[in-house]
Amino acid sequence: MDKFKGFSNFNISIFISSFFYVGFFPYGPGTAGSVAAFLLYILFIRFLNPLYYIALCLFIFILGVYFSSKAEKISGIADPPFVVIDEVLGYLATMAGILWVHFSAFNAVLYAMLGLILFRFFDILKPFPIGIIDKKVPGGFGIMLDDLAAAVFSLIVLRFIIVVIAGF
């Protein structure tokens, strides 16, 4: 947080875009944001109605576009590293692919971990077209959209693995 002393006072845009300051974790803030989303998913969200889950993801997307745009302006940094609401959305969107499948608790946690690994892989690697979105789409919309694209890749691979392993 030393790099960002200029906005050490409470700011709602920084608070939301950093997902309650998780983005200020000193080592791998993007991974920290994804792990926070994983914990949220394991503890609460898995029990939401699928329609509410999708509505929550849409709400996070809208919040993320707005507040990450403001965080960029406040910090003067394009796609600031402390903005992790995009990772939160990306992980939750990845897991939307298994909402309608009911697993044992063990398998649900196992697939949630696999979803986390896949999402981080695609988010870091940024294969085509994710890398283009990351470079060409500016502002908060771009910040959120590249992680949503990584989530689509992750979701497809996760569903494929589940079909191969579990048959559904």
Residue, then its C-alpha position, 0 to 999 in steps of 0.5 A: m500500500d506504500k505505492f498508493k499513499g496518495f489515496s490512503n483516506f477512504n475512497i469508495s472507488i478504491f474500496i470496491s475496485s480493490f474488493f475491500y482492499v484485497g487488491f493491496f495484498p503485496y504478493g500477486p494481488g490478482t491471485a489474492g482477488s481470485v482466492a477471495a472470490f473462491l472463498l466467497y463461492i465456497l462459503f456462500i454463493r454456491f447456495l444461491n439460486p442460479l438466476y440470482y447468481i447470474a444477476l450477482c455476476l452482472f451487478i459485479f460487472i457493472l460495479g467493476v466497470y464504474f469503479s475501476s474506471k474511477a480507480e484508474k483516474i484516481s491512481g493515474i495508472a492504466d489497469p492498476p494492480f490493486v484493482v481486483i474486482d475483475e478477478v472476482l468477476g472472472y472467477l465467479a463467471t467461471m464457476a457459473g458453468i457448473l451452477w446446474v450440476h450438483f456434486s458432493a461437497f468434496n467434488a464441489v470444492l475440487y471443481a471450484m479449485l480447478g476453476l480457480i487454477l484454470f481462471r488464473f492460467f487464462d488470466i495470466l497467459k492471456p491467449f488470443p483474443i484475451g490479450i487483444i481485449d486487454k491491450k485494445v479495450p480501454g478503461g473500466f470496460g476493458i479491465m472487466l472484459d478481459d477477465l470475463a473472456a478469460a472466464v469463458f475460456s476457463l468455463i469451457v475447459l472446466r465443463f469439458i473436464i467435468v464431462v470427461i470425468a463425471g459424465f455430465 
